[in-house]
Amino acid sequence: MGVRGLTSYIAQRAEIYLKPYELHSTALVIDGDNLACNLYKDVTGCYSAFGGDYDDFYRAVLQFFQVLDECSIRPYVLMDGGYEERKLQTVGKRLRGKISVIKKINPNASITLFPLHLKEVFVDAVRDCGVPIMRCVFEADDELAALARKLNCPVLSYDSDFYIHNVKYIPLITLTVKVLTKQVKQHSKPKDTRDLRRAQAKHMEKRTKANKILGGIQTPAAATVSAKPGKTYKYLDCCIYRVEHLCGRGTLSAEKLPLFAALLGNDYIARSAFRNFFSAGMGKAGRSKKLKQQQRRIRVTLQWLRGETAESALAKVLSRLKKSQRDSLVAQVNAAIEGYSNELCHAYDFFEDHYENAFPYFEPVSEEEQSDEEDPLGLDDDSSDADGAEEEEEQQEENENKPAPGENEAKSNSEEDEEEPEGGPELEVEDKTLLFPQWFLDKLYPGHLSRFFVDLLHLRKYINNPQIEHFPHHDSNELALPILNYVFALLHNVEGSETEPRVNGEGAVLPIEYTYLTRAVRVTNVRYHKMPIEKPPAYSFVPSAPDARHLRAVFESKVPHAKTEQLFAQLERLPEDLRLYFLAIVYWLHRSEHCDLLHLHALLLCLVALRTIDVTIPAEREVKSFHRRFGKILKQERAVRDKEAAEGIKRGVKPSLLDLPVPERMAHVPKSDCYLVQERLLPHFHMQEIFKKKFDLYSTTVLHAFAEFQAVVYQLNGLNSLLDHPLPSPRMNQLYCGAFLYNLYDLLRNRPDVRYHVEHYLLSDSQLIFDFYCYLFDWCADFIPSWKQTEVDQAALKVQQKKRFKKERQAARKAAAATASTETADPNADMLRAQVEDPEPEDDFFDLNNKFCALKVA
């Protein structure tokens, strides 16, 4: 949800509110969405302008959890679910902001745009690490806090909400992802009793302003190990926050924190709603030029709340609000109080049922922590604002001489205003999981379903986050809308609990429909489309035993020219992990107007490189690092192959592999082939240097077709997950790299014979890899629409003609330049040579100053 300005406020006063902490040998509850976004931001940088480099992101997630495992940290990852209805207004505003950013996208800009499959790749990586993971129904903040209190362990996130939650909170920005080693001391102080040094506090403030979270993850192999004798332990350096650090000694109680967060503004209530309140009693929030307005508002709000009780403060705030806003504020404060003390934790039960030895670290509350709760940390008023001491003194004097805001108005309405907050803390916590059927929760909790399923079932809405696409075209997800409509029809046609259509006041039956939120064409705005169920699913939907024929039904109704029977029969020829991916390719080729065979060639080359080379040899994307690590191997292998070529020995496939099908041969690709092929492909993984000078050469038209393909894979995988995975889900980290795809398309667009170029230049060092590439393309060739095949042939012919004409023009220019150079060198050389050979004078006159005189016709 986020409390506006509180993160910066804490960062500027890190010496007061944060304490050093050594993270090791403990449980750790992790905000999965927050960690995924920050990891991707640090890993990819400007490469997010090409649609997503999932391979680099996947490796970064693996490295992060390897570091945690080295320090004996047991992580538990919770992912966000759908949106609550009260947050839809904020979602719409953020959607407009993202649309405006994408419309003016610049590959050199530092703005990070999150790709479509980000969370799915993150979930795959977490599962591969063996880490417990669960997707919540709605936002995971309350569930994170409840699980952390139950396990008595910290929460790792970068969300200002946790500054007001009753948990131990480690801001992600303070975590140094580097394994450190220290000796065990017999008489050592508790881990978080030492104050933060000034240099450390300044460093954290700089990282907050730079928005740099996890820079330079060091894997356990690269971490330093202590050489001193004795028992040691490994840990991660970070800072920890407790709510007592903000409350102070008896000055700000925990009951006031929800109201404090609401006054600052969040996703559910606008900051402008309290304009009258602040203008009445807190209009002069100091004149410090060092502090921004929101920082001054936080400081003054804290000072005012210290002199109020929770009931009186809420009554005075309500008296300055409009009547239409009062109920919203009271409901929000009550919900925050419920979440603050919520002990209902579905994540604990889920992890205990689905993972063996789920909780190896279960720390009871220590006596020191109990004493901290009873006697919170004392903070001096002067130390709470070291940057603006003079302004704070002036503000205190004004507050002493001025009555509290809304004091007179609160008296008349005190009875009805005080009745609501009195009963707030006593309300039972609402179990939001009761809004959903049990079969849906069984699929949602393990992370099999994406978060948009919650919106479709609960709100009947779909929020389409735009990708890097061409704005004059329709949004990229429009291509996959038939699949999404089919998913919506399945959710509301569950056998035995079908959704009944509503009837309006006139007696007409209203269709079952959902609202599709997406970008408008050409303009920065959001459009709302009603998408009704046109017809029921082709087969009945039983969630416990779903029918796999639903996948086939989508192709039969929406892609009639794709030869559905032959298509699903030919899937058996492909590896299992590629079958759903190639179904998406066929769907995309038939329905997209913007893709051609060059896009297909680029996808297949990317698939072959990521799925084969990155699995066989260590993944390395920097050219200098690659040559530093494997330069000797490359040199030796090149020498061997050059010698074989000189002797006339031609490399091919080993006879023992010829009996195997082509896909099965990929497990036997030698490492030497992978090193040599990767050396040729490596420059194409990076953004072209020309974009740094002429970024207008960056083409969103090319990327739009790839964005449409991602949308098809996303929706098709969603349908496949709802049907309990009749086909394995595609691993996008082994299939898709946006920058690599763009560069391959740009490279192949000027090649008249793409297969010849791939064979003799890109994959010339490995016959096995080239055969697999040809095998995949030949499989797709049977399902390529005829109109695309003809169009591509004409395009290739035009390119070939242009190249031939260009060569002819260049040859003509060279010949003309050679003739001119001989004439300008010595125009009288031929005449002088003739006079030497034949000294007799001639009757014709030759003008030596006129080089055209020799052209005279006798």
Steps between C-alpha positions, in 0.01 A plus 500: 500500500776742592510801735608802299830654601568272795782308331696819432423627850645186659800497263594858592494400869646152468722546806188537714256251355720218365736266683781283355406134472677178408262278303574130539358173637142620501175494311433790263162600353549661157268726304528319167362768267718767657814290477427398140454857380811629676715212380387552142565873527857445614577220254362619168516881508439651156446158342142502624418711191518184288228298668682311775829314547364211703822299490704756694218556747459128568870460580490801735214343697690172530811682622302694759353189660833319483646779713218461752558125517871554564409695815252234621201726436166330439296727270122496450376687193150646480363640173221755452163393370230712340396858565240608751219711367599803706837510322370508144522878476869488589552216251348713225730792578807277495386346174481845339847580630643181353331570167657846482845357575472229235375745241820706536733205551869557446742203515762723664267615778545367851128428550438131565193341345398164638428234235191283484648171625706653784308344791466161330877477440557603862269226625682243282835607642377486860362151447828385344677616817266289714368805686143493636278736301132592513274743315258690722144590409554877509799713604744299708584770759272372779593138430871589507463673836291218649750231392795705627335547840417130516861398424650797688724579204568806283317608185710589194335756275524860380151620585437786742192315635729289716621807687162502675450123528582323823783293349876495475564659163816490287484762221629337184715804431711429810580139408851435372477178298851388578587218737715618792673282758551573870630309798263397772562695821393373839396838637343687211229761500164436334500539125304825481609697807781700338408832341551563131818688415466835327683378188264202473199726540622736226567203273143375546359845427698514174375156396144609574532805277667294224232231537771235486399197699720198437823593333759232435371170634794284597446127494644285778796398284605862457447603862793552733569236761672572829836329547502538882476181707197430713129456452351739246162581351393662175257789486362781287540859611177702516293733718188415696206715601248455778185698546625606845768704327235726351266513798752614758459487879132551563465770233332317212309182578451219253126572481570834335714359220211411261366856530851637452537298178159614373580868562808472283302349212511155342349300215154495654443861605626810322733737681284791387215370718678648805561842347251670732643325802858607434406853398301551822757401757816391320531744216842622616706185501830681537703701253795270456634505147681175567176306539237441239134567572416134564794468739382803695149353507632176652691689766208720602253209494721302739524798734124553500416135560724490807258727681185314398337171578398269218131585549540878525736513203259306281208718610684822413606366163147389415359841587703655221406244235202495270220273615547280193863439599451426868374146460791419270757626749344317795482177301859539395626565852303203632638278222853615582449427868368154413800432281728634770380240748396228256597150610313315225774363273413279203864489388607319816244225447583471130876467553448250781279279281698516175868505609697256712671653801350833401610692809849398616547840664223587742622762745288579805474863605800584716484687829683797347241530223220481756662776702540705183128472435413598855760780516552634149824663392526860619571765243587860579299766326814682393649189337187428298581784263870580487468671165246765600541572873415868487188444293387229741528734799293763320239240415483379860438853624222545245340173602512594868331835445247373243208267581493161340339486155128438502467522878186715500338311215570166664288578806168505317564175317700324768237242587439356156865538397634323805263206477663365184866484611409353837373181347770481233769296676242253632376401153582151383745467214322436175613184323514613137565147376131423562420703188647224282421131452739247643598356161618845394713545814658158446623617161589853611702438816781296335547779244366306204255778410601857422359785702257609227285192570396660830388815320302304243317295761454762774478837324422381148774725371826454311768768527720477193843641573644613165834374375755664273281535197411725207233747610330551161410129514248343736637370828704184473270299726208545262639212294456266798157625610320187368709289739426736790129492419508122505668505844230735630231270363658201680515686835128574483389163360633265764297183497253507787552871584433691180463875531142608446449807281349808661168659405456876480199700611323452170529123517770466233774248559841665531799319348781372719788728414823646629660842455821514298727792595759580237672788326333704229639516148744787437412694817605474863177383653324195637206337324237281665348226283219263599583143400195270529502122479398435140446128541565242773813282494508208261534247783399490863749634753562290811780670703615177666531318165503759217467392140817561295290535185432863593838590349402336175163676506669843500692416183199344329286809554755783478767362263298295247772507232766349725407134429428426865500120477835489325639769733430309821619177343831657397559630855629154589808567286605791724660488845239522775614837631460659155153378406295780653753754374461380140122497532534868582724548194240348268220705656712816466596435137138456398343792688769772501518751218838634608722191517690338213741211463791712614335522841468122495867449407603731786281311751643164397860620515440649844339176619791289373762725658338534844372145529819329382804721553408654838424153636825346375756768592504775763283793393706814437373810321797738519736458205815588697410269787419220256842524334671533836339181629502286186761662277743208522228248415391707200856536373577129531176394334544745214850367439373140489221582256722709276743208481218260411374739233849527350520121483160480334327336795137609523327502836153352524269305727645193669370174352378388843260799512350456154253239624357741761224751418632853453357638829663220702840578348510834683598330825823391324612838366872532590607793713753607237214566255317708759807714576561578134135568416459720806802705394321587176164568663620692804515850341131472411396477866583867551328816385638635175740792538319694228204548738717711728548750216179458301236350723235582238624189312344301783188342347191430710339349189738205520440463873122512461494158334714354779270662758201332335682169522570547872133574558398180320743292707376668820131438436551149362708409804224639724244273335742208524548566875127513560477155337769362739781509243419241234813642335806618697517876545765669284814614681542852365853531641604230250295637211486878489753784517366831369825676406635187330179457298499859383862485387445170319203641312700809406786278383287265289272755337762579232594139429336357182563142617460481876578129533823540303611785728417302813686192374817676384528785751294468821498122558790397277694347790238242599318270261287360783364840601434597138314173439278569801427850371405359157289229664295757691454725198394209281247404767354851490506510119203261480285749692618832357210680327538514125457878489796549734719265301430690175547836665833400645623361168421827327675694772807282469494544122482877535790499741702282264426729204595806701830340598574402140420850372713646775797283403460595135493870589807461716688319221404773251618772737829321556560466125423867443727600785785289357462661157494848645806435713708387201400807302563749777837345584667610172263598217789556253680172567365322189582793268853534632553127467382518134736788425794303637414193296422701178697828497359606162266798534132449432267724315231492776525751776482383864420745773691387808275702729184326375474137604202447266699596191618143452138392450479687172375278219719502189 
